[in-house]
C-alpha cells in the first residue's frame, strides 16, 4: 500500500483522461490523481518533444517509437498490423495528425444514449473549442482546444487541386466540417497552431495554473492548494475490487486507494484492465485462466475504420509550408446508403518518406461492428461482408477519379486491377491498414450505462472511446475530448 487516497483516480492521460481529470479538479476540495504510463515530454523528458509538438511529424506513430504502444492486431485473417497509440501524457492526441472533426448527428443520435444525442452533446463540443474561423452558438470561442482550418501560406499546394477535382466530379462543398451539414469536400479542422500540435495535455493541463499540474512527481492530496496530481511513467497493472466496488488501483509502487476509479486508458488497454479484474465475457476469461466476477461482453463487436492509401504523383510539386497541416482537406461522401457520409478520402500533402509519393487515404467510416478483443489478441475482422468490400472499392475508385480530374498521376493500382472487383479486393487486402480509431470495447449499453459506470460494479467508470457504441463516421479525437467534458458534468461521489 502506498498510503495514498484520492477522491477520483483516472487511469490514462490521453484525450478523455486529461479533460476529465482537469475538469473534476475544478471542484474545491476534490482530490484527483491522473496516472499516465508514458512520460511527460515537456517537463519530464524533452528528448522526444519535437515528435509530439511538430504537427508535420508523424514520427511517433512509427512502430518501435518509445512514445507509441504499438499494439499488435490482425485486420483480416493473415494480415497483421501494429496499432499506434500514444504512450505519453496527452495520449494519441500528442502523436496523431491533429484532425479535429466532430461526430455527425447520425452517429450520436443513432447511438440512442440518453444524454449523448447530437443536441445534448453539442454544448460539450462547444465548451472544448476555441474556434478561430467560425462563430455563433454552435462553435466554441473560449475553450481550451484551438481549432483552425488552413489559410494563406498554410494551405498546401495540393489542397486547391483536390477541392477543384471534387467540384469537377460534382461533389458539394463542405466549408465547415464541424457544422451539422451534409457531407462534401472541405478543409479539415485541426488542433494545431503554427505547426504545433496541441494535445489534450497541452490544452487542459499545461494551460492551467502551475499549482494544478505536477509532472512525474506526485503532490500530496491533502495540500489545500493542489486538487490535481499527475504522475507519469506509472503503469497501472490492476483494479482493486472489494466485492463489487472499485476501491483503488495497483501500480508497481503499491495500491492507491480511490473513492472512484476511472479507466481512460484507451479502447485497447481499458478493456484488458477490465478483463484482468474478471470483468468480461465469461468463456473468454475462463480460457485465459481468469476468475469471472462479472460476465459482460467487454471487447466484443468493436469497430474501427478500415483504410487503404492510394499513392500518386501530384501535378503541383511545390513543398508545403513547414507549419502547414499534413492532412488538411477531405471529401466525405455517401456510398449510396448513408446520407451522413460513410466514406472518407483524406489527402496527405507530404510524402511518408523523402522523395516518395503523396497519398489519398480511402477509408470506410461506418463498417460492420465485427471486432473481437481478448486478453491477448485483437482481431478487427474487417471486410467480412460484401457490403463493406463494395464500399471500400468505391472509395478507391473515387480517389482514382479525383486524380484523373486534375490532382495527380496514380502510382497504383494499375488500371486492369482498378476495373475488376476481384482484383481490386485482392489489392485492398494487400494494402489494408486501419485508421486506429478503435471504439466500442466497453460500449454504452451492454457494458457501461449512460453514466459511464461499468454494469454490476460500483465506483468504476470508463471514459474513453471504449464506450462509443460504434466508431463515429469521422475520426474520434474531437469526440474523445467531448466525452471527457460530458463525463465531468455527470454526478460524482467525490
C-alpha positions, 0 to 999 in steps of 0.5 A: 500500500502506498498510503495514498487516497484520492477522491477520483483516480483516472487511469490514462492521460490521453484525450478523455483522461486529461479533460476529465481529470482537469475538469473534476479538479475544478471542484474545491476540495476534490482530490484527483490523481491522473496516472499516465504510463508514458512520460511527460515530454515537456517537463519530464523528458524533452528528448522526444518533444519535437515528435509530439509538438511538430504537427508535420511529424508523424514520427511517433506513430512509427512502430518501435517509437518509445512514445507509441504502444504499438499494439499488435492486431490482425485486420483480416485473417493473415494480415497483421498490423501494429496499432499506434497509440500514444504512450505519453501524457496527452495520449494519441492526441500528442502523436496523431495528425491533429484532425479535429472533426466532430461526430455527425448527428447520425452517429450520436443520435443513432447511438440512442444514449440518453444524454449523448444525442447530437443536441445534448452533446453539442454544448460539450463540443462547444465548451472544448473549442476555441474556434478561430474561423467560425462563430455563433452558438454552435462553435466554441470561442473560449475553450481550451482546444484551438481549432483552425482550418488552413489559410494563406501560406498554410494551405498546401499546394495540393489542397486547391487541386483536390477541392477543384477535382471534387467540384469537377466530379460534382461533389458539394462543398463542405466549408465547415466540417464541424457544422451539422451539414451534409457531407462534401469536400472541405478543409479539415479542422485541426488542433494545431497552431503554427505547426504545433500540435496541441494535445489534450495535455497541452490544452487542459493541463499545461494551460492551467495554473502551475499549482494544478499540474505536477509532472512525474512527481506526485503532490500530496492530496491533502495540500489545500492548494493542489486538487490535481496530481499527475504522475507519469511513467506509472503503469497501472497493472490492476483494479482493486475490487472489494466485492463489487466496488472499485476501491483503488488501483495497483501500480508497481509502487503499491495500491492507491486507494480511490473513492472512484476509479476511472479507466481512460486508458484507451479502447485497447488497454481499458478493456484488458484492465477490465478483463484482468479484474474478471470483468468480461465475457465469461468463456473468454476469461475462463480460457485465459485462466481468469476468475469471472466476477462479472460476465459482460461482453467487454471487447466484443463487436468493436469497430474501427475504420478500415483504410487503404492509401492510394499513392500518386504523383501530384501535378503541383510539386511545390513543398508545403509550408513547414507549419502547414497541416499534413492532412488538411482537406477531405471529401466525405461522401455517401456510398449510396446508403448513408446520407451522413457520409460513410466514406472518407478520402483524406489527402496527405500533402507530404510524402511518408518518406523523402522523395516518395509519393503523396497519398489519398487515404480511402477509408470506410467510416461506418463498417460492420461492428465485427471486432473481437478483443481478448486478453491477448489478441485483437482481431478487427475482422474487417471486410467480412461482408460484401457490403463493406468490400463494395464500399471500400472499392468505391472509395478507391475508385473515387480517389482514382477519379479525383486524380484523373480530374486534375490532382495527380498521376496514380502510382497504383493500382494499375488500371486492369486491377482498378476495373475488376472487383476481384482484383481490386479486393485482392489489392485492398487486402494487400494494402489494408491498414486501419485508421486506429480509431478503435471504439466500442470495447466497453460500449454504452449499453451492454457494458457501461450505462449512460453514466459511464459506470461499468454494469454490476460494479460500483465506483468504476467508470470508463471514459474513453472511446471504449464506450462509443457504441460504434466508431463515429463516421469521422475520426474520434479525437474531437469526440474523445475530448467531448466525452471527457467534458460530458463525463465531468458534468455527470454526478460524482461521489467525490 
